[in-house]
């Protein structure tokens, strides 16, 4: 039995048995991925609005894509006054703050 289905919005859902083991009793659980984003910070550790320093910080579908973006843009961010970044998966901080200045 295939328990996966894709909704019209492109979100993968899985039918999961709930309650009794009677046939046909299923719930639906969303398996949509979280969005990976960078939070920019000033020297005081306060959040910097990307628009205020003239940049757009894209969200990514995975950690590797988010880290690749930072690898390509950290020098520009530092030049614009961003001193540190934190990586978030949805609302969960994965790591950071991480300073951008070379050590």
KOLKEKE-31602 format. One record per residue: y, z, x of N, C-alpha, C, O in turn; residue number from 1; residue in one letter. Coordinates in steps of 0.02 Angstrom, whole numbers, always signed. Layout:
REM residues N
<<Y; Z; X>; <Y; Z; X>; <Y; Z; X>; <Y; Z; X>; NUM; 'a'> ...
END
This chain:
REM residues 103
<<-58; +0; +42>; <+0; +0; +0>; <+62; +0; +44>; <+68; +41; +89>; 1; 'x'> <<+108; -48; +31>; <+170; -51; +69>; <+220; -2; +39>; <+238; -8; -19>; 2; 'x'> <<+242; +46; +79>; <+288; +96; +54>; <+360; +80; +69>; <+405; +117; +49>; 3; 'x'> <<+374; +24; +103>; <+442; +7; +122>; <+470; -46; +76>; <+434; -90; +52>; 4; 'x'> <<+534; -42; +63>; <+569; -93; +24>; <+640; -97; +49>; <+668; -47; +73>; 5; 'x'> <<+670; -155; +44>; <+739; -163; +66>; <+781; -172; +3>; <+767; -215; -39>; 6; 'x'> <<+833; -131; -3>; <+876; -136; -62>; <+923; -195; -54>; <+927; -225; +0>; 7; 'x'> <<+959; -211; -106>; <+1007; -266; -103>; <+1063; -252; -54>; <+1096; -298; -30>; 8; 'x'> <<+1075; -189; -38>; <+1126; -170; +10>; <+1100; -172; +81>; <+1138; -158; +128>; 9; 'x'> <<+1037; -190; +92>; <+1008; -194; +159>; <+985; -128; +186>; <+971; -122; +246>; 10; 'x'> <<+980; -77; +144>; <+958; -11; +166>; <+883; -6; +156>; <+858; -19; +101>; 11; 'x'> <<+848; +13; +209>; <+776; +21; +203>; <+761; +86; +166>; <+790; +138; +181>; 12; 'x'> <<+717; +83; +119>; <+697; +142; +80>; <+621; +146; +83>; <+587; +96; +90>; 13; 'x'> <<+596; +207; +77>; <+524; +217; +79>; <+505; +259; +18>; <+535; +311; +4>; 14; 'x'> <<+454; +237; -16>; <+428; +278; -71>; <+385; +332; -41>; <+338; +318; -3>; 15; 'x'> <<+400; +394; -58>; <+365; +451; -30>; <+335; +492; -87>; <+371; +510; -134>; 16; 'x'> <<+270; +507; -85>; <+241; +547; -138>; <+275; +615; -142>; <+288; +647; -91>; 17; 'x'> <<+290; +637; -203>; <+320; +703; -212>; <+280; +739; -266>; <+246; +707; -307>; 18; 'x'> <<+285; +804; -267>; <+251; +843; -319>; <+176; +836; -314>; <+146; +848; -261>; 19; 'x'> <<+145; +816; -370>; <+72; +811; -372>; <+48; +748; -337>; <+89; +707; -317>; 20; 'x'> <<-16; +741; -330>; <-45; +682; -298>; <-64; +629; -350>; <-103; +583; -335>; 21; 'x'> <<-38; +635; -410>; <-53; +585; -462>; <-26; +517; -441>; <+29; +513; -413>; 22; 'x'> <<-64; +466; -455>; <-43; +398; -438>; <+22; +381; -473>; <+32; +399; -531>; 23; 'x'> <<+66; +348; -437>; <+128; +324; -467>; <+185; +374; -465>; <+239; +357; -489>; 24; 'x'> <<+175; +434; -439>; <+230; +482; -436>; <+260; +477; -366>; <+230; +501; -317>; 25; 'x'> <<+319; +447; -361>; <+351; +436; -296>; <+425; +452; -301>; <+455; +446; -354>; 26; 'x'> <<+454; +471; -245>; <+526; +478; -239>; <+549; +425; -190>; <+508; +390; -161>; 27; 'x'> <<+614; +418; -181>; <+641; +369; -134>; <+684; +405; -84>; <+728; +444; -102>; 28; 'x'> <<+671; +392; -20>; <+708; +422; +35>; <+742; +367; +74>; <+710; +318; +92>; 29; 'x'> <<+807; +374; +86>; <+844; +323; +124>; <+829; +331; +198>; <+830; +387; +225>; 30; 'x'> <<+816; +275; +231>; <+804; +275; +303>; <+860; +239; +339>; <+851; +216; +395>; 31; 'x'> <<+918; +233; +308>; <+975; +199; +338>; <+993; +234; +403>; <+995; +296; +406>; 32; 'x'> <<+1008; +195; +456>; <+1025; +223; +521>; <+1095; +254; +520>; <+1138; +234; +481>; 33; 'x'> <<+1105; +301; +564>; <+1171; +330; +571>; <+1214; +283; +612>; <+1189; +236; +643>; 34; 'x'> <<+1278; +295; +611>; <+1325; +254; +649>; <+1346; +292; +711>; <+1365; +350; +708>; 35; 'x'> <<+1341; +258; +768>; <+1359; +288; +832>; <+1433; +272; +846>; <+1454; +214; +843>; 36; 'x'> <<+1472; +324; +860>; <+1544; +316; +872>; <+1566; +362; +929>; <+1535; +413; +944>; 37; 'x'> <<+1622; +341; +960>; <+1653; +382; +1012>; <+1714; +417; +983>; <+1753; +387; +946>; 38; 'x'> <<+1722; +480; +1000>; <+1784; +516; +985>; <+1824; +519; +1050>; <+1798; +541; +1101>; 39; 'x'> <<+1886; +497; +1047>; <+1930; +497; +1105>; <+1968; +563; +1107>; <+1987; +590; +1055>; 40; 'x'> <<+1980; +589; +1168>; <+2013; +653; +1175>; <+2067; +650; +1228>; <+2061; +614; +1278>; 41; 'x'> <<+2121; +689; +1218>; <+2175; +694; +1267>; <+2159; +750; +1316>; <+2107; +783; +1310>; 42; 'x'> <<+2203; +762; +1366>; <+2189; +815; +1415>; <+2179; +884; +1386>; <+2144; +926; +1415>; 43; 'x'> <<+2209; +898; +1327>; <+2202; +963; +1295>; <+2138; +968; +1253>; <+2124; +1020; +1223>; 44; 'x'> <<+2099; +914; +1251>; <+2037; +914; +1212>; <+2047; +897; +1139>; <+2001; +903; +1098>; 45; 'x'> <<+2107; +876; +1121>; <+2122; +858; +1051>; <+2101; +786; +1039>; <+2104; +744; +1084>; 46; 'x'> <<+2081; +772; +978>; <+2061; +704; +959>; <+2121; +657; +962>; <+2175; +673; +938>; 47; 'x'> <<+2109; +599; +991>; <+2159; +546; +995>; <+2142; +492; +945>; <+2086; +466; +945>; 48; 'x'> <<+2190; +474; +902>; <+2180; +419; +855>; <+2180; +354; +896>; <+2230; +340; +930>; 49; 'x'> <<+2127; +315; +894>; <+2125; +253; +934>; <+2185; +208; +922>; <+2210; +178; +970>; 50; 'x'> <<+2209; +202; +861>; <+2266; +159; +846>; <+2329; +183; +883>; <+2372; +142; +900>; 51; 'x'> <<+2335; +248; +894>; <+2394; +275; +927>; <+2398; +255; +1001>; <+2452; +258; +1030>; 52; 'x'> <<+2342; +235; +1030>; <+2343; +212; +1099>; <+2327; +137; +1103>; <+2315; +110; +1157>; 53; 'x'> <<+2327; +104; +1046>; <+2320; +31; +1044>; <+2250; +4; +1055>; <+2242; -51; +1082>; 54; 'x'> <<+2200; +42; +1036>; <+2131; +18; +1044>; <+2094; +23; +978>; <+2113; +61; +933>; 55; 'x'> <<+2041; -15; +972>; <+1995; -10; +916>; <+1927; +11; +945>; <+1900; -22; +989>; 56; 'x'> <<+1901; +65; +920>; <+1836; +90; +942>; <+1785; +69; +890>; <+1783; +96; +835>; 57; 'x'> <<+1742; +21; +907>; <+1693; -2; +858>; <+1637; +49; +849>; <+1622; +88; +895>; 58; 'x'> <<+1607; +49; +791>; <+1546; +89; +781>; <+1488; +45; +802>; <+1493; -17; +801>; 59; 'x'> <<+1433; +76; +821>; <+1374; +39; +845>; <+1313; +61; +805>; <+1311; +115; +776>; 60; 'x'> <<+1263; +17; +805>; <+1201; +32; +770>; <+1154; +76; +810>; <+1106; +104; +783>; 61; 'x'> <<+1167; +81; +876>; <+1122; +121; +918>; <+1161; +149; +978>; <+1216; +127; +993>; 62; 'x'> <<+1131; +197; +1011>; <+1163; +231; +1067>; <+1177; +183; +1125>; <+1230; +187; +1156>; 63; 'x'> <<+1130; +139; +1139>; <+1139; +92; +1195>; <+1199; +47; +1186>; <+1236; +35; +1234>; 64; 'x'> <<+1209; +21; +1126>; <+1267; -22; +1113>; <+1332; +17; +1119>; <+1381; -8; +1146>; 65; 'x'> <<+1332; +79; +1095>; <+1392; +121; +1100>; <+1408; +135; +1174>; <+1466; +131; +1194>; 66; 'x'> <<+1357; +151; +1213>; <+1367; +165; +1284>; <+1388; +103; +1322>; <+1427; +107; +1369>; 67; 'x'> <<+1362; +45; +1304>; <+1383; -18; +1336>; <+1457; -31; +1324>; <+1493; -51; +1370>; 68; 'x'> <<+1480; -19; +1262>; <+1551; -29; +1247>; <+1593; +16; +1291>; <+1643; -6; +1319>; 69; 'x'> <<+1574; +80; +1297>; <+1612; +126; +1339>; <+1612; +103; +1412>; <+1663; +106; +1445>; 70; 'x'> <<+1555; +80; +1436>; <+1550; +56; +1505>; <+1598; -2; +1519>; <+1622; -9; +1575>; 71; 'x'> <<+1611; -42; +1469>; <+1657; -99; +1477>; <+1730; -80; +1466>; <+1774; -118; +1486>; 72; 'x'> <<+1743; -23; +1435>; <+1812; -7; +1415>; <+1840; +59; +1441>; <+1898; +75; +1426>; 73; 'x'> <<+1803; +98; +1479>; <+1827; +164; +1499>; <+1890; +161; +1541>; <+1933; +205; +1534>; 74; 'x'> <<+1897; +111; +1584>; <+1957; +106; +1627>; <+2019; +95; +1585>; <+2072; +125; +1597>; 75; 'x'> <<+2013; +51; +1535>; <+2069; +37; +1491>; <+2087; +100; +1451>; <+2146; +115; +1442>; 76; 'x'> <<+2037; +135; +1426>; <+2049; +197; +1389>; <+2086; +248; +1433>; <+2134; +279; +1411>; 77; 'x'> <<+2063; +256; +1494>; <+2094; +303; +1541>; <+2167; +283; +1554>; <+2211; +326; +1554>; 78; 'x'> <<+2180; +219; +1563>; <+2248; +194; +1575>; <+2293; +206; +1515>; <+2354; +211; +1522>; 79; 'x'> <<+2264; +211; +1456>; <+2303; +221; +1395>; <+2310; +296; +1377>; <+2336; +313; +1324>; 80; 'x'> <<+2287; +340; +1421>; <+2296; +411; +1411>; <+2237; +449; +1381>; <+2243; +508; +1367>; 81; 'x'> <<+2181; +415; +1372>; <+2121; +449; +1348>; <+2087; +480; +1409>; <+2073; +445; +1458>; 82; 'x'> <<+2074; +545; +1407>; <+2046; +579; +1465>; <+1972; +595; +1458>; <+1938; +606; +1508>; 83; 'x'> <<+1947; +597; +1397>; <+1877; +614; +1386>; <+1853; +582; +1320>; <+1893; +563; +1277>; 84; 'x'> <<+1787; +576; +1314>; <+1756; +549; +1254>; <+1695; +590; +1236>; <+1664; +621; +1279>; 85; 'x'> <<+1679; +590; +1172>; <+1617; +622; +1148>; <+1581; +570; +1105>; <+1613; +535; +1065>; 86; 'x'> <<+1515; +567; +1112>; <+1475; +520; +1073>; <+1445; +556; +1013>; <+1416; +609; +1020>; 87; 'x'> <<+1453; +524; +954>; <+1426; +552; +892>; <+1377; +503; +860>; <+1388; +443; +860>; 88; 'x'> <<+1323; +531; +833>; <+1276; +493; +792>; <+1287; +519; +722>; <+1262; +573; +704>; 89; 'x'> <<+1323; +481; +681>; <+1345; +507; +616>; <+1393; +564; +630>; <+1442; +555; +666>; 90; 'x'> <<+1380; +622; +602>; <+1423; +680; +613>; <+1398; +727; +666>; <+1426; +781; +675>; 91; 'x'> <<+1345; +708; +703>; <+1316; +751; +754>; <+1337; +730; +823>; <+1328; +673; +843>; 92; 'x'> <<+1366; +777; +861>; <+1386; +763; +930>; <+1322; +757; +972>; <+1281; +803; +973>; 93; 'x'> <<+1315; +701; +1006>; <+1257; +689; +1049>; <+1272; +717; +1119>; <+1230; +751; +1149>; 94; 'x'> <<+1331; +701; +1145>; <+1354; +731; +1207>; <+1429; +723; +1212>; <+1461; +684; +1176>; 95; 'x'> <<+1457; +760; +1259>; <+1528; +759; +1271>; <+1557; +828; +1257>; <+1523; +872; +1231>; 96; 'x'> <<+1619; +837; +1275>; <+1662; +785; +1303>; <+1643; +767; +1374>; <+1621; +809; +1414>; 97; 'x'> <<+1652; +704; +1389>; <+1637; +676; +1454>; <+1702; +646; +1481>; <+1732; +602; +1450>; 98; 'x'> <<+1724; +671; +1539>; <+1785; +647; +1569>; <+1779; +574; +1591>; <+1726; +551; +1612>; 99; 'x'> <<+1835; +537; +1587>; <+1836; +467; +1607>; <+1860; +457; +1678>; <+1847; +405; +1708>; 100; 'x'> <<+1896; +506; +1706>; <+1922; +498; +1774>; <+1865; +499; +1825>; <+1820; +540; +1820>; 101; 'x'> <<+1868; +454; +1874>; <+1817; +455; +1926>; <+1817; +522; +1962>; <+1870; +552; +1973>; 102; 'x'> <<+1758; +546; +1981>; <+1755; +611; +2016>; <+1761; +603; +2090>; <+1760; +652; +2127>; 103; 'x'> 
END
